[in-house]
């Protein structure tokens, strides 16, 4: 369920906060503000965990863009490219 829509998954408050953060960092990186970090702190994340989350989310965004650029063949369980779903 998390892969399809994390908002509909039965997640803890901390996992929801992390998913919100990851979603925003992925979709709107230029709109990140201090309150995004504060939300993670309030959910129980310390600075090391926040740093790790930023690194992991950013790396996955980077490597996915590289894979998209060279059209890496998707694994069977992966959702196809939107234009190929038609």
The first five atom37 places (N, CA, C, CB, O) and aatype in JSON, in Angstrom:
{
  "aatype": [20, 20, 20, 20, 20, 20, 20, 20, 20, 20, 20, 20, 20, 20, 20, 20, 20, 20, 20, 20, 20, 20, 20, 20, 20, 20, 20, 20, 20, 20, 20, 20, 20, 20, 20, 20, 20, 20, 20, 20, 20, 20, 20, 20, 20, 20, 20, 20, 20, 20, 20, 20, 20, 20, 20, 20, 20, 20, 20, 20, 20, 20, 20, 20, 20, 20, 20, 20, 20, 20, 20, 20, 20, 20, 20, 20, 20, 20, 20, 20, 20, 20, 20, 20, 20, 20],
  "atom_mask": [
    [1, 1, 1, 1, 1],
    [1, 1, 1, 1, 1],
    [1, 1, 1, 1, 1],
    [1, 1, 1, 1, 1],
    [1, 1, 1, 1, 1],
    [1, 1, 1, 1, 1],
    [1, 1, 1, 1, 1],
    [1, 1, 1, 1, 1],
    [1, 1, 1, 1, 1],
    [1, 1, 1, 1, 1],
    [1, 1, 1, 1, 1],
    [1, 1, 1, 1, 1],
    [1, 1, 1, 1, 1],
    [1, 1, 1, 1, 1],
    [1, 1, 1, 1, 1],
    [1, 1, 1, 1, 1],
    [1, 1, 1, 1, 1],
    [1, 1, 1, 1, 1],
    [1, 1, 1, 1, 1],
    [1, 1, 1, 1, 1],
    [1, 1, 1, 1, 1],
    [1, 1, 1, 1, 1],
    [1, 1, 1, 1, 1],
    [1, 1, 1, 1, 1],
    [1, 1, 1, 1, 1],
    [1, 1, 1, 1, 1],
    [1, 1, 1, 1, 1],
    [1, 1, 1, 1, 1],
    [1, 1, 1, 1, 1],
    [1, 1, 1, 1, 1],
    [1, 1, 1, 1, 1],
    [1, 1, 1, 1, 1],
    [1, 1, 1, 1, 1],
    [1, 1, 1, 1, 1],
    [1, 1, 1, 1, 1],
    [1, 1, 1, 1, 1],
    [1, 1, 1, 1, 1],
    [1, 1, 1, 1, 1],
    [1, 1, 1, 1, 1],
    [1, 1, 1, 1, 1],
    [1, 1, 1, 1, 1],
    [1, 1, 1, 1, 1],
    [1, 1, 1, 1, 1],
    [1, 1, 1, 1, 1],
    [1, 1, 1, 1, 1],
    [1, 1, 1, 1, 1],
    [1, 1, 1, 1, 1],
    [1, 1, 1, 1, 1],
    [1, 1, 1, 1, 1],
    [1, 1, 1, 1, 1],
    [1, 1, 1, 1, 1],
    [1, 1, 1, 1, 1],
    [1, 1, 1, 1, 1],
    [1, 1, 1, 1, 1],
    [1, 1, 1, 1, 1],
    [1, 1, 1, 1, 1],
    [1, 1, 1, 1, 1],
    [1, 1, 1, 1, 1],
    [1, 1, 1, 1, 1],
    [1, 1, 1, 1, 1],
    [1, 1, 1, 1, 1],
    [1, 1, 1, 1, 1],
    [1, 1, 1, 1, 1],
    [1, 1, 1, 1, 1],
    [1, 1, 1, 1, 1],
    [1, 1, 1, 1, 1],
    [1, 1, 1, 1, 1],
    [1, 1, 1, 1, 1],
    [1, 1, 1, 1, 1],
    [1, 1, 1, 1, 1],
    [1, 1, 1, 1, 1],
    [1, 1, 1, 1, 1],
    [1, 1, 1, 1, 1],
    [1, 1, 1, 1, 1],
    [1, 1, 1, 1, 1],
    [1, 1, 1, 1, 1],
    [1, 1, 1, 1, 1],
    [1, 1, 1, 1, 1],
    [1, 1, 1, 1, 1],
    [1, 1, 1, 1, 1],
    [1, 1, 1, 1, 1],
    [1, 1, 1, 1, 1],
    [1, 1, 1, 1, 1],
    [1, 1, 1, 1, 1],
    [1, 1, 1, 1, 1],
    [1, 1, 1, 1, 1]
  ],
  "atom_positions": [
    [[0.82, -1.19, 0.0], [0.0, 0.0, 0.0], [0.87, 1.26, 0.0], [-0.94, -0.01, 1.21], [0.52, 2.26, -0.63]],
    [[1.99, 1.22, 0.7], [2.85, 2.39, 0.76], [3.34, 2.78, -0.63], [4.05, 2.13, 1.69], [3.4, 3.96, -0.96]],
    [[3.68, 1.78, -1.45], [4.18, 2.07, -2.79], [3.1, 2.7, -3.67], [4.68, 0.79, -3.45], [3.42, 3.54, -4.53]],
    [[1.86, 2.32, -3.48], [0.76, 2.88, -4.29], [0.35, 4.26, -3.8], [-0.44, 1.94, -4.27], [0.22, 5.19, -4.59]],
    [[0.13, 4.39, -2.49], [-0.28, 5.68, -1.92], [-0.03, 5.65, -0.42], [-1.78, 5.99, -2.23], [-0.82, 5.08, 0.33]],
    [[1.05, 6.25, 0.01], [1.41, 6.21, 1.42], [0.33, 6.84, 2.3], [2.74, 6.92, 1.65], [0.2, 6.49, 3.47]],
    [[-0.45, 7.77, 1.74], [-1.5, 8.43, 2.53], [-2.6, 7.46, 2.96], [-2.11, 9.57, 1.73], [-3.25, 7.68, 3.98]],
    [[-2.8, 6.41, 2.18], [-3.85, 5.43, 2.49], [-3.33, 4.26, 3.31], [-4.47, 4.91, 1.2], [-4.1, 3.41, 3.74]],
    [[-2.03, 4.21, 3.53], [-1.43, 3.1, 4.29], [-1.59, 3.34, 5.78], [0.07, 2.95, 3.93], [-1.7, 4.47, 6.24]],
    [[-1.6, 2.26, 6.52], [-1.72, 2.33, 7.99], [-0.33, 2.53, 8.57], [-2.39, 1.02, 8.57], [0.36, 1.57, 8.93]],
    [[0.09, 3.79, 8.66], [1.44, 4.13, 9.12], [1.39, 4.82, 10.47], [2.14, 5.02, 8.09], [0.4, 5.46, 10.83]],
    [[2.48, 4.68, 11.21], [2.62, 5.42, 12.47], [2.74, 6.91, 12.16], [3.86, 4.92, 13.28], [2.99, 7.29, 11.02]],
    [[2.55, 7.72, 13.17], [2.68, 9.17, 13.0], [4.08, 9.55, 12.5], [2.38, 9.89, 14.32], [4.22, 10.44, 11.66]],
    [[5.09, 8.88, 13.03], [6.47, 9.17, 12.59], [6.66, 8.79, 11.13], [7.49, 8.4, 13.47], [7.29, 9.54, 10.38]],
    [[6.14, 7.65, 10.71], [6.27, 7.24, 9.31], [5.49, 8.17, 8.39], [5.78, 5.8, 9.12], [5.93, 8.46, 7.27]],
    [[4.33, 8.64, 8.84], [3.56, 9.61, 8.04], [4.35, 10.9, 7.87], [2.2, 9.9, 8.7], [4.4, 11.46, 6.78]],
    [[4.97, 11.37, 8.94], [5.79, 12.59, 8.87], [6.95, 12.41, 7.9], [6.31, 12.98, 10.26], [7.25, 13.3, 7.12]],
    [[7.59, 11.26, 7.96], [8.72, 10.97, 7.07], [8.25, 10.91, 5.62], [9.4, 9.65, 7.47], [8.92, 11.42, 4.73]],
    [[7.12, 10.28, 5.38], [6.58, 10.21, 4.01], [6.2, 11.59, 3.49], [5.37, 9.28, 3.96], [6.46, 11.91, 2.33]],
    [[5.58, 12.42, 4.34], [5.25, 13.79, 3.92], [6.52, 14.54, 3.51], [4.52, 14.55, 5.07], [6.56, 15.22, 2.49]],
    [[7.55, 14.4, 4.35], [8.82, 15.06, 4.08], [9.42, 14.56, 2.77], [9.8, 14.83, 5.24], [9.83, 15.36, 1.93]],
    [[9.47, 13.25, 2.59], [10.04, 12.66, 1.38], [9.25, 13.07, 0.14], [10.07, 11.13, 1.49], [9.83, 13.36, -0.91]],
    [[7.94, 13.09, 0.26], [7.08, 13.48, -0.86], [7.36, 14.93, -1.26], [5.6, 13.3, -0.49], [7.51, 15.22, -2.45]],
    [[7.43, 15.81, -0.29], [7.69, 17.23, -0.6], [9.09, 17.42, -1.17], [7.52, 18.09, 0.66], [9.27, 18.15, -2.14]],
    [[10.09, 16.76, -0.57], [11.46, 16.89, -1.07], [11.57, 16.36, -2.5], [12.44, 16.13, -0.15], [12.35, 16.88, -3.3]],
    [[10.8, 15.36, -2.82], [10.8, 14.79, -4.16], [10.08, 15.67, -5.17], [10.18, 13.42, -4.15], [10.59, 15.93, -6.26]],
    [[8.89, 16.13, -4.8], [8.03, 16.85, -5.75], [8.26, 18.35, -5.79], [6.61, 16.59, -5.42], [8.09, 18.97, -6.84]],
    [[8.64, 18.94, -4.66], [8.78, 20.4, -4.58], [10.04, 20.79, -3.8], [7.54, 21.02, -3.91], [9.94, 21.5, -2.8]],
    [[11.21, 20.35, -4.23], [12.4, 20.58, -3.42], [12.7, 22.05, -3.13], [13.58, 19.98, -4.1], [13.25, 22.38, -2.08]],
    [[12.34, 22.93, -4.04], [12.64, 24.35, -3.81], [11.71, 24.98, -2.78], [12.53, 25.12, -5.11], [11.95, 26.11, -2.35]],
    [[10.66, 24.27, -2.37], [9.74, 24.84, -1.39], [10.0, 24.34, 0.04], [8.32, 24.52, -1.78], [9.23, 24.64, 0.94]],
    [[11.09, 23.59, 0.23], [11.41, 23.09, 1.57], [11.76, 24.28, 2.48], [12.6, 22.08, 1.52], [12.47, 25.2, 2.07]],
    [[11.23, 24.24, 3.71], [11.47, 25.3, 4.7], [11.8, 24.68, 6.05], [10.23, 26.24, 4.81], [11.67, 23.46, 6.24]],
    [[12.21, 25.5, 6.98], [12.61, 25.02, 8.3], [11.49, 24.23, 8.99], [13.01, 26.19, 9.17], [11.77, 23.28, 9.73]],
    [[10.25, 24.61, 8.76], [9.16, 23.87, 9.42], [9.07, 22.43, 8.95], [7.83, 24.57, 9.17], [8.54, 21.58, 9.67]],
    [[9.56, 22.13, 7.76], [9.59, 20.74, 7.3], [10.51, 19.91, 8.19], [10.05, 20.65, 5.83], [10.19, 18.77, 8.54]],
    [[11.64, 20.48, 8.56], [12.57, 19.82, 9.48], [11.95, 19.74, 10.88], [13.92, 20.58, 9.52], [12.05, 18.72, 11.55]],
    [[11.33, 20.82, 11.29], [10.71, 20.85, 12.62], [9.62, 19.79, 12.75], [10.11, 22.23, 12.89], [9.48, 19.18, 13.81]],
    [[8.87, 19.57, 11.7], [7.84, 18.53, 11.72], [8.46, 17.16, 11.99], [7.06, 18.5, 10.4], [7.89, 16.35, 12.73]],
    [[9.62, 16.9, 11.4], [10.3, 15.62, 11.66], [10.78, 15.54, 13.1], [11.48, 15.43, 10.69], [10.67, 14.5, 13.75]],
    [[11.33, 16.64, 13.6], [11.77, 16.66, 15.01], [10.6, 16.37, 15.96], [12.41, 18.03, 15.36], [10.74, 15.6, 16.91]],
    [[9.47, 17.0, 15.68], [8.29, 16.79, 16.52], [7.78, 15.35, 16.44], [7.19, 17.75, 16.12], [7.12, 14.87, 17.36]],
    [[8.08, 14.67, 15.33], [7.68, 13.27, 15.17], [8.69, 12.32, 15.81], [7.52, 12.94, 13.68], [8.51, 11.1, 15.79]],
    [[9.76, 12.88, 16.38], [10.73, 12.05, 17.09], [12.06, 11.83, 16.4], [10.13, 10.76, 17.36], [12.89, 11.07, 16.91]],
    [[12.28, 12.45, 15.28], [13.54, 12.28, 14.56], [14.59, 13.25, 15.1], [13.32, 12.51, 13.04], [14.32, 14.43, 15.3]],
    [[15.79, 12.73, 15.33], [16.89, 13.61, 15.73], [17.62, 14.08, 14.48], [17.86, 12.88, 16.7], [17.29, 13.68, 13.37]],
    [[18.62, 14.94, 14.66], [19.31, 15.51, 13.52], [20.01, 14.46, 12.66], [20.32, 16.53, 13.99], [20.06, 14.6, 11.44]],
    [[20.55, 13.43, 13.26], [21.21, 12.37, 12.49], [20.19, 11.65, 11.62], [21.93, 11.36, 13.43], [20.45, 11.4, 10.45]],
    [[19.03, 11.32, 12.18], [17.99, 10.63, 11.41], [17.47, 11.52, 10.29], [16.84, 10.21, 12.34], [17.19, 11.04, 9.19]],
    [[17.33, 12.81, 10.56], [16.87, 13.74, 9.53], [17.9, 13.84, 8.41], [16.61, 15.15, 10.15], [17.55, 13.82, 7.23]],
    [[19.16, 13.93, 8.78], [20.23, 13.96, 7.78], [20.19, 12.68, 6.93], [21.61, 14.11, 8.46], [20.29, 12.74, 5.71]],
    [[20.05, 11.54, 7.59], [19.98, 10.27, 6.86], [18.79, 10.25, 5.91], [19.9, 9.09, 7.84], [18.91, 9.8, 4.77]],
    [[17.64, 10.73, 6.37], [16.45, 10.75, 5.52], [16.69, 11.63, 4.29], [15.24, 11.26, 6.31], [16.34, 11.25, 3.17]],
    [[17.27, 12.8, 4.49], [17.56, 13.69, 3.37], [18.49, 13.01, 2.37], [18.19, 15.0, 3.87], [18.28, 13.09, 1.17]],
    [[19.53, 12.35, 2.87], [20.48, 11.67, 1.99], [19.81, 10.55, 1.2], [21.64, 11.1, 2.81], [20.03, 10.43, -0.01]],
    [[19.01, 9.74, 1.87], [18.36, 8.6, 1.2], [17.34, 9.08, 0.17], [17.67, 7.68, 2.23], [17.33, 8.61, -0.97]],
    [[16.48, 10.01, 0.56], [15.49, 10.53, -0.38], [16.17, 11.18, -1.58], [14.55, 11.55, 0.32], [15.79, 10.94, -2.73]],
    [[17.17, 11.98, -1.33], [17.87, 12.67, -2.42], [18.59, 11.69, -3.33], [18.87, 13.67, -1.85], [18.57, 11.86, -4.55]],
    [[19.21, 10.67, -2.77], [19.89, 9.68, -3.59], [18.89, 8.93, -4.48], [20.67, 8.69, -2.7], [19.14, 8.75, -5.67]],
    [[17.78, 8.51, -3.9], [16.78, 7.81, -4.71], [16.24, 8.7, -5.81], [15.63, 7.31, -3.83], [16.03, 8.24, -6.93]],
    [[16.02, 9.97, -5.52], [15.57, 10.89, -6.56], [16.6, 11.01, -7.67], [15.27, 12.27, -5.97], [16.27, 10.98, -8.86]],
    [[17.85, 11.13, -7.28], [18.93, 11.23, -8.26], [19.01, 9.97, -9.14], [20.27, 11.45, -7.55], [19.0, 10.07, -10.36]],
    [[19.08, 8.82, -8.51], [19.29, 7.58, -9.26], [18.07, 7.25, -10.12], [19.59, 6.42, -8.31], [18.22, 6.68, -11.2]],
    [[16.88, 7.6, -9.66], [15.69, 7.39, -10.49], [15.71, 8.28, -11.72], [14.42, 7.65, -9.68], [15.27, 7.87, -12.79]],
    [[16.21, 9.49, -11.58], [16.3, 10.38, -12.74], [17.34, 9.86, -13.73], [16.66, 11.81, -12.3], [17.13, 9.94, -14.94]],
    [[18.43, 9.34, -13.24], [19.43, 8.73, -14.13], [18.8, 7.55, -14.86], [20.68, 8.28, -13.33], [18.94, 7.42, -16.08]],
    [[18.12, 6.68, -14.12], [17.49, 5.51, -14.73], [16.44, 5.93, -15.76], [16.84, 4.62, -13.65], [16.35, 5.32, -16.83]],
    [[15.65, 6.95, -15.44], [14.66, 7.43, -16.4], [15.33, 7.97, -17.66], [13.78, 8.53, -15.76], [14.84, 7.75, -18.77]],
    [[16.44, 8.67, -17.5], [17.13, 9.28, -18.64], [17.64, 8.24, -19.63], [18.28, 10.13, -18.16], [17.65, 8.48, -20.84]],
    [[18.05, 7.1, -19.12], [18.58, 6.06, -20.01], [17.59, 4.93, -20.22], [19.88, 5.5, -19.45], [17.91, 3.9, -20.81]],
    [[16.36, 5.14, -19.72], [15.26, 4.19, -19.91], [15.62, 2.78, -19.43], [14.85, 4.16, -21.37], [15.48, 1.8, -20.17]],
    [[16.08, 2.71, -18.19], [16.39, 1.41, -17.59], [15.12, 0.57, -17.61], [16.94, 1.58, -16.13], [14.03, 1.06, -17.31]],
    [[15.27, -0.69, -17.97], [14.12, -1.59, -17.99], [13.62, -1.82, -16.57], [14.48, -2.95, -18.66], [14.38, -2.15, -15.67]],
    [[12.32, -1.63, -16.39], [11.72, -1.75, -15.07], [11.58, -3.22, -14.66], [10.37, -1.07, -15.04], [11.39, -4.1, -15.5]],
    [[11.67, -3.46, -13.36], [11.42, -4.8, -12.84], [9.92, -5.05, -12.91], [11.96, -4.95, -11.38], [9.13, -4.11, -12.91]],
    [[9.51, -6.32, -12.97], [8.08, -6.65, -13.17], [7.14, -6.0, -12.16], [7.9, -8.13, -13.12], [6.01, -5.66, -12.52]],
    [[7.55, -5.83, -10.91], [6.65, -5.28, -9.9], [6.58, -3.75, -9.94], [7.09, -5.72, -8.53], [5.79, -3.15, -9.2]],
    [[7.38, -3.12, -10.77], [7.4, -1.66, -10.85], [6.25, -1.15, -11.72], [8.75, -1.17, -11.41], [5.85, -1.8, -12.69]],
    [[5.73, 0.01, -11.35], [4.67, 0.65, -12.13], [5.3, 1.19, -13.41], [3.96, 1.8, -11.32], [6.33, 1.86, -13.35]],
    [[4.69, 0.91, -14.57], [5.3, 1.37, -15.83], [5.29, 2.89, -15.96], [4.56, 0.76, -17.02], [4.59, 3.59, -15.22]],
    [[6.07, 3.38, -16.9], [6.07, 4.8, -17.19], [4.66, 5.21, -17.58], [7.09, 5.14, -18.33], [3.97, 4.46, -18.27]],
    [[4.21, 6.4, -17.14], [2.82, 6.82, -17.39], [2.4, 6.72, -18.85], [2.63, 8.24, -16.93], [1.28, 6.27, -19.13]],
    [[3.23, 7.11, -19.77], [2.85, 7.08, -21.18], [2.72, 5.65, -21.71], [3.87, 7.83, -22.02], [2.13, 5.45, -22.77]],
    [[3.24, 4.68, -20.99], [3.16, 3.28, -21.42], [1.97, 2.57, -20.78], [4.45, 2.54, -21.08], [1.74, 1.39, -21.07]],
    [[1.21, 3.23, -19.92], [0.07, 2.62, -19.26], [-1.18, 2.65, -20.13], [-0.2, 3.31, -17.94], [-2.16, 1.98, -19.81]],
    [[-1.18, 3.39, -21.19], [-2.37, 3.57, -22.03], [-2.63, 2.36, -22.89], [-2.23, 4.79, -22.9], [-3.59, 2.34, -23.66]]
  ]
}
